[in-house]
Amino acid sequence: MRDIVIPPGGLVPGEGEVEINAGLPVTVVRITNRGAVPVHLTAHFHVFEANPDLCFDRRKAFGMRPDIPVGWAIRIEPGQTLEVPLVPIRGRRIVRGFQGLVNGPVDTADLDTLLKELVNRGFCHQPEE
């Protein structure tokens, strides 16, 4: 047996290739950090509700999370723009916590109302064409 320290939620790869999120549709969103500090997006974060200083099309990110392995994060430096691949949140698709906006099933949420609330709270929302 190998002596490996595994962080909570971490992965221990076996032999061969493993495709994470196989078969899920991927949506790429351009995200710019307009804040003064780096921001991390972790694997299970509902990107729609991410840091207010991140500027991107939040409509495209609704019900989505980063397409990265568990235990990883995408770091966005101040002033940096990244193309971030997103995949749908799976399972029962219930989102709770984060910024306290959705707190329920994403499939029945009123997205237009939630977007207005985000903007009213000072979140940057930049629709893509």
DSSP file (Angstrom, degrees, kcal/mol; ACC not computed):
  #  RESIDUE AA STRUCTURE BP1 BP2  ACC     N-H-->O    O-->H-N    N-H-->O    O-->H-N    TCO  KAPPA ALPHA  PHI   PSI    X-CA   Y-CA   Z-CA
    1    1 A M              0   0    0      0, 0.0     2,-0.2     0, 0.0     0, 0.0   0.000 360.0 360.0 360.0 139.6    0.0    0.0    0.0
    2    2 A R        -     0   0    0      1,-0.1     2,-1.2     2,-0.0     0, 0.0  -0.558 360.0-128.0 -81.8 143.8    1.3    3.5   -0.8
    3    3 A D        +     0   0    0     -2,-0.2     2,-0.4     2,-0.0    -1,-0.1  -0.777  48.3 158.5 -90.1  95.7    1.7    6.1    1.9
    4    4 A I        -     0   0    0     -2,-1.2     2,-0.6     2,-0.0     8,-0.0  -0.969  38.2-142.4-124.6 133.4   -0.2    8.9    0.3
    5    5 A V        -     0   0    0     -2,-0.4    -2,-0.0     0, 0.0     0, 0.0  -0.859  22.9-165.7 -93.1 121.1   -1.8   11.9    2.1
    6    6 A I        -     0   0    0     -2,-0.6     3,-0.1     4,-0.1     6,-0.1  -0.927  13.9-134.8-111.7 123.3   -5.1   12.7    0.5
    7    7 A P    >   -     0   0    0      0, 0.0     3,-2.9     0, 0.0     0, 0.0  -0.396  47.0 -77.8 -68.7 154.3   -6.8   16.0    1.1
    8    8 A P  T 3  S+     0   0    0      0, 0.0     3,-0.1     0, 0.0    63,-0.0  -0.303 122.8  11.0 -52.9 128.9  -10.6   15.8    1.9
    9    9 A G  T 3  S+     0   0    0      1,-0.2    61,-0.1    -3,-0.1    -3,-0.0   0.462 101.3 138.1  80.7   1.1  -12.4   15.2   -1.5
   10   10 A G    <   -     0   0    0     -3,-2.9     2,-0.4    61,-0.1    -1,-0.2  -0.193  48.1-123.3 -76.5 170.6   -9.1   14.6   -3.2
   11   11 A L        -     0   0    0     59,-0.3    -1,-0.1    -3,-0.1     0, 0.0  -0.890   7.3-154.7-116.4 144.4   -8.4   11.9   -5.8
   12   12 A V        -     0   0    0     -2,-0.4     2,-0.1    -6,-0.1    -6,-0.0  -0.950  27.3-140.0-114.0 107.5   -5.8    9.1   -5.9
   13   13 A P        -     0   0    0      0, 0.0     2,-0.1     0, 0.0     3,-0.1  -0.402  14.0-156.6 -71.2 141.6   -5.2    8.3   -9.6
   14   14 A G        -     0   0    0      1,-0.2     2,-0.1    -2,-0.1     4,-0.1  -0.176  43.1 -55.4 -93.9-165.1   -4.8    4.7  -10.6
   15   15 A E  S    S+     0   0    0     -2,-0.1    -1,-0.2     2,-0.1     2,-0.1  -0.466 102.0  15.8 -73.4 147.4   -3.1    3.4  -13.7
   16   16 A G  S    S-     0   0    0     -2,-0.1     2,-0.3    -3,-0.1    -2,-0.1  -0.269 100.6 -40.7  88.7-173.6   -4.2    4.7  -17.1
   17   17 A E        -     0   0    0     -2,-0.1     2,-0.4    -4,-0.1    -2,-0.1  -0.715  43.8-166.8 -96.0 141.0   -6.3    7.7  -18.1
   18   18 A V        -     0   0    0     -2,-0.3     2,-0.7    -4,-0.1    -2,-0.0  -0.995  12.7-146.5-126.1 124.7   -9.4    8.9  -16.3
   19   19 A E    >   -     0   0    0     -2,-0.4     3,-0.8     3,-0.0     2,-0.3  -0.821  14.8-143.7 -94.3 118.4  -11.7   11.4  -18.0
   20   20 A I  T 3  S+     0   0    0     -2,-0.7    47,-0.0     1,-0.2    -2,-0.0  -0.606  80.8   4.2 -80.2 138.0  -13.3   13.8  -15.5
   21   21 A N  T >  S-     0   0    0     -2,-0.3     3,-1.9     1,-0.2    -1,-0.2   0.830  88.5-166.0  59.3  35.6  -16.9   14.9  -16.3
   22   22 A A  T <   +     0   0    0     -3,-0.8    -1,-0.2     1,-0.3    -2,-0.0  -0.263  65.7   8.7 -56.7 132.0  -17.0   12.6  -19.3
   23   23 A G  T 3  S+     0   0    0      1,-0.3    -1,-0.3     3,-0.0    -2,-0.1   0.363  92.9 130.4  82.6  -4.9  -19.9   13.2  -21.6
   24   24 A L    <   -     0   0    0     -3,-1.9    -1,-0.3     1,-0.1     2,-0.2  -0.590  65.2-108.6 -81.9 143.5  -21.0   16.5  -20.0
   25   25 A P        -     0   0    0      0, 0.0     2,-0.5     0, 0.0    -1,-0.1  -0.487  33.6-144.3 -68.1 139.5  -21.7   19.5  -22.2
   26   26 A V        -     0   0    0     -2,-0.2     2,-0.5    61,-0.1    61,-0.2  -0.915  13.4-168.4-111.3 130.8  -19.0   22.2  -21.7
   27   27 A T  E     -A   86   0A   0     59,-2.5    59,-2.8    -2,-0.5     2,-0.5  -0.976  12.8-147.9-114.9 127.8  -19.7   25.9  -21.8
   28   28 A V  E     -A   85   0A   0     -2,-0.5     2,-0.4    57,-0.2    55,-0.0  -0.849  15.4-172.8-100.1 128.9  -16.7   28.3  -21.9
   29   29 A V  E     -A   84   0A   0     55,-2.4    55,-3.1    -2,-0.5     2,-0.6  -0.969  22.5-132.1-122.3 133.6  -17.1   31.7  -20.2
   30   30 A R  E     -A   83   0A   0     -2,-0.4     2,-0.5    53,-0.2    27,-0.3  -0.766  29.7-170.1 -84.6 119.3  -14.6   34.5  -20.4
   31   31 A I  E     -A   82   0A   0     51,-3.1    51,-2.7    -2,-0.6     2,-0.4  -0.947   8.6-167.5-118.1 128.7  -14.0   35.8  -16.8
   32   32 A T  E     -AB  81  55A   0     23,-2.2    23,-3.4    -2,-0.5     2,-0.9  -0.954  16.7-140.5-114.8 131.7  -12.2   39.0  -15.9
   33   33 A N  E     + B   0  54A   0     47,-2.3    46,-3.3    -2,-0.4    21,-0.2  -0.817  23.4 173.5 -90.7 108.2  -11.1   39.8  -12.3
   34   34 A R        +     0   0    0     19,-2.8    -1,-0.1    -2,-0.9    20,-0.1   0.299  50.8  96.3 -95.0   7.6  -11.7   43.5  -11.8
   35   35 A G  S    S-     0   0    0     18,-0.2    44,-0.2     2,-0.2     4,-0.1  -0.168  83.0-114.5 -88.7-174.2  -10.8   43.3   -8.2
   36   36 A A  S    S+     0   0    0     42,-0.1    -1,-0.1     2,-0.1    -3,-0.0   0.483  92.7  52.3-100.1  -6.7   -7.6   43.9   -6.2
   37   37 A V  S    S-     0   0    0     40,-0.1    -2,-0.2    39,-0.0    39,-0.0  -0.914  91.4 -94.1-129.9 155.6   -7.0   40.3   -5.0
   38   38 A P        -     0   0    0      0, 0.0     2,-0.4     0, 0.0    39,-0.2  -0.332  37.0-149.0 -63.8 150.6   -6.8   36.9   -6.7
   39   39 A V  E     -D   76   0B   0     37,-2.1    37,-3.0    -4,-0.1     2,-0.5  -0.978   3.0-151.8-124.0 137.0  -10.0   34.9   -6.8
   40   40 A H  E     -D   75   0B   0     -2,-0.4     2,-0.6    35,-0.2    35,-0.2  -0.920   1.9-160.4-109.4 132.9  -10.2   31.1   -6.7
   41   41 A L  E     -D   74   0B   0     33,-2.5    33,-2.5    -2,-0.5     2,-0.1  -0.958  18.8-153.5-108.3 115.6  -13.0   29.1   -8.3
   42   42 A T  E >   -D   73   0B   0     -2,-0.6     3,-1.7    31,-0.2    31,-0.2  -0.388  29.5 -95.8 -89.5 169.3  -13.2   25.6   -6.8
   43   43 A A  T 3  S+     0   0    0     29,-1.2    25,-0.2     1,-0.3    27,-0.1   0.748 119.5  35.0 -58.6 -31.7  -14.5   22.5   -8.4
   44   44 A H  T 3  S+     0   0    0     21,-0.1     2,-0.3     2,-0.1    -1,-0.3   0.199  85.2 126.6-111.2  17.5  -18.0   22.5   -6.9
   45   45 A F    <   -     0   0    0     -3,-1.7     2,-1.2     1,-0.1     5,-0.1  -0.593  65.5-124.1 -80.7 132.6  -18.6   26.3   -6.8
   46   46 A H    >   -     0   0    0     -2,-0.3     3,-1.9     1,-0.2    19,-0.2  -0.641  25.5-158.2 -72.6 100.2  -21.8   27.6   -8.4
   47   47 A V  G >  S+     0   0    0     17,-1.6     3,-2.2    -2,-1.2    -1,-0.2   0.783  83.0  70.5 -59.6 -32.2  -20.0   30.1  -10.7
   48   48 A F  G 3  S+     0   0    0     13,-0.9    -1,-0.3    16,-0.4    14,-0.1   0.849 104.0  43.3 -49.7 -37.4  -23.1   32.3  -11.2
   49   49 A E  G <  S+     0   0    0     -3,-1.9    -1,-0.3    12,-0.2    -2,-0.2   0.179  89.3 131.3 -98.5  16.0  -22.7   33.4   -7.6
   50   50 A A  S <  S-     0   0    0     -3,-2.2     4,-0.1     1,-0.2    -9,-0.1  -0.093  71.0 -43.2 -67.2 169.7  -18.9   33.9   -7.7
   51   51 A N    >   -     0   0    0      1,-0.1     3,-1.9     2,-0.1    73,-0.2   0.116  52.3-126.6 -33.5 132.0  -17.1   37.0   -6.4
   52   52 A P  T 3  S+     0   0    0      0, 0.0    72,-2.1     0, 0.0    -1,-0.1   0.753 107.2  62.8 -58.3 -25.7  -18.8   40.3   -7.4
   53   53 A D  T 3  S+     0   0    0     70,-0.1   -19,-2.8     2,-0.1     2,-0.6   0.534  80.5  96.7 -80.5  -5.5  -15.5   41.6   -8.9
   54   54 A L  E <   -B   33   0A   0     -3,-1.9     2,-0.6   -21,-0.2    70,-0.3  -0.760  66.1-153.8 -85.0 124.5  -15.5   38.8  -11.5
   55   55 A C  E     +B   32   0A   0    -23,-3.4   -23,-2.2    -2,-0.6     2,-0.3  -0.883  39.0 112.1-105.0 119.8  -17.0   40.1  -14.7
   56   56 A F  B    S-e  125   0C   0     68,-0.6    70,-2.4    -2,-0.6     2,-1.4  -0.964  76.1 -67.7-168.7 174.9  -18.6   37.6  -17.0
   57   57 A D    >>  -     0   0    0    -27,-0.3     4,-0.9    -2,-0.3     3,-0.5  -0.651  45.1-176.0 -79.2  94.9  -21.9   36.5  -18.5
   58   58 A R  T 34 S+     0   0    0     -2,-1.4     4,-0.5     1,-0.2    -1,-0.2   0.760  77.5  65.4 -68.4 -24.8  -23.5   35.1  -15.4
   59   59 A R  T >4 S+     0   0    0      1,-0.2     3,-1.1     2,-0.2    -1,-0.2   0.927 102.1  48.9 -60.8 -43.6  -26.5   33.9  -17.3
   60   60 A K  T <4 S+     0   0    0     -3,-0.5    -1,-0.2     1,-0.2    -2,-0.2   0.771 111.3  51.5 -65.8 -25.5  -24.3   31.4  -19.2
   61   61 A A  T >< S+     0   0    0     -4,-0.9     3,-1.9    -3,-0.1   -13,-0.9   0.436  78.3 124.3 -92.4  -0.7  -22.8   30.3  -15.8
   62   62 A F  T <  S+     0   0    0     -3,-1.1     3,-0.1    -4,-0.5    -3,-0.0  -0.431  85.3   5.5 -67.5 128.5  -26.2   29.6  -14.1
   63   63 A G  T 3  S+     0   0    0      1,-0.3    26,-2.9    -2,-0.2     2,-0.3   0.658 111.3 117.4  75.3  16.7  -26.4   26.1  -12.8
   64   64 A M  E <   -C   88   0A   0     -3,-1.9   -17,-1.6    24,-0.3   -16,-0.4  -0.797  43.0-170.1-119.6 157.8  -22.7   25.5  -13.8
   65   65 A R  E     -C   87   0A   0     22,-2.7    22,-2.8    -2,-0.3   -19,-0.1  -0.920  43.0 -76.0-136.3 162.4  -19.5   24.7  -12.0
   66   66 A P  E     -C   86   0A   0      0, 0.0     2,-1.6     0, 0.0    20,-0.3  -0.304  38.4-125.1 -61.8 143.4  -15.8   24.6  -13.2
   67   67 A D  S    S+     0   0    0     18,-2.7    19,-0.1    -3,-0.0   -47,-0.1  -0.557  72.5 111.8 -87.8  70.4  -14.8   21.6  -15.3
   68   68 A I  S    S-     0   0    0     -2,-1.6     3,-0.1   -25,-0.2     6,-0.1  -0.927  73.0 -87.3-137.9 160.0  -11.9   20.7  -13.1
   69   69 A P    >   -     0   0    0      0, 0.0     3,-1.8     0, 0.0   -26,-0.2  -0.276  54.8 -86.5 -67.0 155.8  -11.1   17.7  -10.8
   70   70 A V  T 3  S+     0   0    0      1,-0.2   -59,-0.3   -27,-0.1     3,-0.1  -0.337 116.6  29.8 -57.3 139.8  -12.2   17.8   -7.1
   71   71 A G  T 3  S+     0   0    0      1,-0.4    -1,-0.2   -61,-0.1     2,-0.2   0.303 101.1 104.3  89.6  -9.2   -9.7   19.5   -4.9
   72   72 A W    <   -     0   0    0     -3,-1.8   -29,-1.2    -4,-0.0    -1,-0.4  -0.533  49.4-164.9 -98.4 168.4   -8.5   21.8   -7.7
   73   73 A A  E     -D   42   0B   0    -31,-0.2     2,-0.5    -2,-0.2   -31,-0.2  -0.987  20.7-128.2-148.8 154.0   -9.2   25.5   -8.2
   74   74 A I  E     -D   41   0B   0    -33,-2.5   -33,-2.5    -2,-0.3     2,-0.5  -0.931  26.4-151.8-102.1 124.6   -8.9   28.0  -11.0
   75   75 A R  E     -D   40   0B   0     -2,-0.5     2,-0.6   -35,-0.2   -35,-0.2  -0.862   8.7-167.5-102.4 126.5   -7.0   31.1   -9.8
   76   76 A I  E     -D   39   0B   0    -37,-3.0   -37,-2.1    -2,-0.5     3,-0.1  -0.952  13.0-147.7-116.8 114.1   -7.8   34.4  -11.5
   77   77 A E    >   -     0   0    0     -2,-0.6     3,-2.1   -39,-0.2   -44,-0.4  -0.341  37.4 -78.1 -76.1 157.7   -5.4   37.2  -10.8
   78   78 A P  T 3  S+     0   0    0      0, 0.0   -44,-0.2     0, 0.0    -1,-0.1  -0.347 120.4  10.2 -55.1 131.1   -6.4   40.9  -10.6
   79   79 A G  T 3  S+     0   0    0    -46,-3.3     2,-0.2     1,-0.3   -45,-0.1   0.325 101.0 128.3  81.1  -7.9   -6.8   42.3  -14.1
   80   80 A Q    <   -     0   0    0     -3,-2.1   -47,-2.3   -47,-0.2     2,-0.5  -0.569  44.9-156.0 -85.2 143.9   -6.5   38.8  -15.7
   81   81 A T  E     +A   32   0A   0    -49,-0.2     2,-0.3    -2,-0.2   -49,-0.2  -0.983  16.3 179.9-116.8 129.0   -9.1   37.4  -18.1
   82   82 A L  E     -A   31   0A   0    -51,-2.7   -51,-3.1    -2,-0.5     2,-0.7  -0.939  31.3-128.5-125.4 149.0   -9.4   33.6  -18.5
   83   83 A E  E     -A   30   0A   0     -2,-0.3   -53,-0.2   -53,-0.2   -55,-0.0  -0.893  34.7-164.0 -91.9 115.5  -11.6   31.3  -20.6
   84   84 A V  E     -A   29   0A   0    -55,-3.1   -55,-2.4    -2,-0.7     2,-0.3  -0.897  12.4-138.6-110.2 121.3  -13.1   29.0  -18.0
   85   85 A P  E     -A   28   0A   0      0, 0.0   -18,-2.7     0, 0.0     2,-0.3  -0.626  24.7-168.1 -78.1 133.4  -14.7   25.7  -19.0
   86   86 A L  E     -AC  27  66A   0    -59,-2.8   -59,-2.5    -2,-0.3   -22,-0.0  -0.907  10.1-166.7-122.3 149.4  -18.0   25.0  -17.1
   87   87 A V  E     - C   0  65A   0    -22,-2.8   -22,-2.7    -2,-0.3   -61,-0.1  -0.922  36.8 -87.7-128.1 157.6  -20.1   21.9  -16.8
   88   88 A P  E     - C   0  64A   0      0, 0.0     2,-0.3     0, 0.0   -24,-0.3  -0.325  41.6-109.9 -63.9 143.5  -23.7   21.5  -15.3
   89   89 A I        -     0   0    0    -26,-2.9     2,-0.1     1,-0.1   -45,-0.0  -0.581  46.3-152.1 -65.7 134.5  -24.1   20.9  -11.6
   90   90 A R    >   +     0   0    0     -2,-0.3     3,-1.3    -3,-0.1     4,-0.3  -0.231  50.0  44.2-104.3-168.8  -25.3   17.3  -11.4
   91   91 A G  T 3  S-     0   0    0      1,-0.2    -2,-0.0     2,-0.1     0, 0.0  -0.507 126.4 -15.1  74.1-138.3  -27.4   15.3   -9.1
   92   92 A R  T 3  S-     0   0    0     -2,-0.2    -1,-0.2     2,-0.1    -2,-0.1   0.542  86.7-131.3 -77.3  -5.7  -30.6   16.9   -7.8
   93   93 A R    <   +     0   0    0     -3,-1.3    13,-2.7     1,-0.2     2,-0.5   0.876  52.3 151.7  56.7  43.3  -29.2   20.3   -9.1
   94   94 A I  E     -F  105   0D   0     -4,-0.3     2,-0.5    11,-0.2    -1,-0.2  -0.917  28.5-161.4-105.1 127.8  -30.0   22.0   -5.8
   95   95 A V  E     +F  104   0D   0      9,-2.7     9,-1.9    -2,-0.5     2,-0.3  -0.935  13.7 172.2-112.8 128.1  -27.8   25.0   -4.9
   96   96 A R        +     0   0    0     -2,-0.5     2,-0.4     7,-0.2    -2,-0.0  -0.980  49.1   1.2-133.1 147.3  -27.6   26.3   -1.3
   97   97 A G  S >  S+     0   0    0     -2,-0.3     3,-3.1     1,-0.1     4,-0.4  -0.648  73.4 108.0  87.3-135.0  -25.3   28.8    0.3
   98   98 A F  T 3  S-     0   0    0     -2,-0.4    -1,-0.1     1,-0.3   -48,-0.0  -0.424 112.1 -14.1  55.4-112.2  -22.7   30.7   -1.7
   99   99 A Q  T 3  S-     0   0    0     -2,-0.4    -1,-0.3   -48,-0.0    -2,-0.0   0.355  95.4-113.6 -98.6   4.5  -24.2   34.2   -2.0
  100  100 A G  S <  S+     0   0    0     -3,-3.1    -2,-0.1     1,-0.0    -4,-0.0   0.729  83.2 116.8  74.5  22.4  -27.6   33.1   -0.8
  101  101 A L  S    S+     0   0    0     -4,-0.4    -3,-0.1     3,-0.0    16,-0.0   0.922  77.3  25.4 -89.3 -49.2  -29.3   33.8   -4.1
  102  102 A V        +     0   0    0     -5,-0.3    -6,-0.1     2,-0.1     8,-0.1   0.978  65.9 167.5 -84.0 -60.8  -30.6   30.5   -5.4
  103  103 A N        +     0   0    0     -6,-0.2    -7,-0.2     1,-0.2    -9,-0.0   0.887  63.4  36.2  44.6  53.0  -31.1   28.3   -2.3
  104  104 A G  E    S-F   95   0D   0     -9,-1.9    -9,-2.7   -11,-0.0     2,-0.2  -0.978 108.3 -18.5 168.1-164.5  -33.1   25.7   -4.2
  105  105 A P  E >   -F   94   0D   0      0, 0.0     3,-0.6     0, 0.0     4,-0.3  -0.447  44.8-151.8 -68.0 132.0  -33.4   23.8   -7.5
  106  106 A V  G >  S+     0   0    0    -13,-2.7     3,-0.7     1,-0.2   -12,-0.1   0.796  90.9  65.4 -73.0 -26.6  -31.6   25.6  -10.3
  107  107 A D  G 3  S+     0   0    0    -14,-0.4    -1,-0.2     1,-0.2   -13,-0.1   0.701 109.9  35.2 -72.4 -17.8  -34.0   24.2  -12.9
  108  108 A T  G <  S+     0   0    0     -3,-0.6    -1,-0.2     2,-0.1    -2,-0.2   0.321  90.9 119.2-115.3   6.9  -37.0   26.0  -11.5
  109  109 A A  S <  S-     0   0    0     -3,-0.7     2,-1.2    -4,-0.3     3,-0.1  -0.381  71.3-117.1 -73.6 151.6  -35.3   29.3  -10.5
  110  110 A D     >  -     0   0    0      1,-0.2     4,-2.2    -8,-0.1     3,-0.2  -0.749  32.1-173.2 -88.4  92.9  -36.4   32.6  -12.0
  111  111 A L  H  > S+     0   0    0     -2,-1.2     4,-2.6     1,-0.2     5,-0.2   0.861  78.5  54.8 -61.1 -40.5  -33.1   33.5  -13.7
  112  112 A D  H  > S+     0   0    0      1,-0.2     4,-2.0     2,-0.2    -1,-0.2   0.917 110.9  45.7 -61.2 -43.0  -34.1   37.0  -14.7
  113  113 A T  H  > S+     0   0    0     -3,-0.2     4,-2.1     2,-0.2    -1,-0.2   0.901 112.7  50.9 -65.5 -41.4  -35.1   38.0  -11.2
  114  114 A L  H  X S+     0   0    0     -4,-2.2     4,-2.4     2,-0.2    -2,-0.2   0.888 108.8  51.4 -65.0 -39.1  -31.8   36.4   -9.8
  115  115 A L  H  X S+     0   0    0     -4,-2.6     4,-2.4     2,-0.2    -1,-0.2   0.914 109.3  50.2 -63.4 -42.7  -29.7   38.4  -12.3
  116  116 A K  H  X S+     0   0    0     -4,-2.0     4,-2.5     1,-0.2    -2,-0.2   0.908 110.6  50.1 -61.2 -41.4  -31.4   41.7  -11.3
  117  117 A E  H  X S+     0   0    0     -4,-2.1     4,-1.6     2,-0.2    -2,-0.2   0.905 109.3  51.6 -64.2 -41.8  -30.7   40.9   -7.7
  118  118 A L  H  <>S+     0   0    0     -4,-2.4     5,-2.4     2,-0.2     3,-0.3   0.945 111.8  45.9 -58.4 -49.1  -27.0   40.2   -8.4
  119  119 A V  H ><5S+     0   0    0     -4,-2.4     3,-1.6     1,-0.2    -2,-0.2   0.901 110.1  54.2 -62.9 -41.3  -26.7   43.5  -10.3
  120  120 A N  H 3<5S+     0   0    0     -4,-2.5    -1,-0.2     1,-0.3    -2,-0.2   0.816 105.8  54.2 -61.4 -30.2  -28.5   45.3   -7.4
  121  121 A R  T 3<5S-     0   0    0     -4,-1.6    -1,-0.3    -3,-0.3    -2,-0.2   0.440 126.4-102.0 -83.8   0.1  -26.0   43.8   -5.0
  122  122 A G  T < 5 +     0   0    0     -3,-1.6     2,-0.2     1,-0.3    -3,-0.2   0.610  68.8 151.1  92.9  12.5  -23.1   45.2   -7.1
  123  123 A F      < -     0   0    0     -5,-2.4     2,-0.5    -6,-0.2    -1,-0.3  -0.545  49.1-117.5 -76.1 142.1  -22.0   42.0   -8.9
  124  124 A C        +     0   0    0    -72,-2.1   -68,-0.6   -70,-0.3     2,-0.4  -0.704  34.5 179.5 -80.6 124.6  -20.5   42.5  -12.3
  125  125 A H  B     +e   56   0C   0     -2,-0.5   -68,-0.2   -70,-0.2   -70,-0.1  -0.985   4.2 178.8-127.3 118.7  -22.6   40.9  -15.1
  126  126 A Q        -     0   0    0    -70,-2.4    -2,-0.0    -2,-0.4   -71,-0.0  -0.845  19.6-145.9-124.8  93.3  -21.3   41.3  -18.6
  127  127 A P        -     0   0    0      0, 0.0     2,-0.2     0, 0.0   -70,-0.1  -0.280  12.7-135.4 -59.7 139.6  -23.5   39.5  -21.2
  128  128 A E              0   0    0      1,-0.1   -72,-0.0     0, 0.0   -99,-0.0  -0.639 360.0 360.0 -89.9 154.4  -21.7   38.0  -24.2
  129  129 A E              0   0    0     -2,-0.2    -1,-0.1     0, 0.0     0, 0.0   0.435 360.0 360.0 -91.9 360.0  -23.1   38.5  -27.7
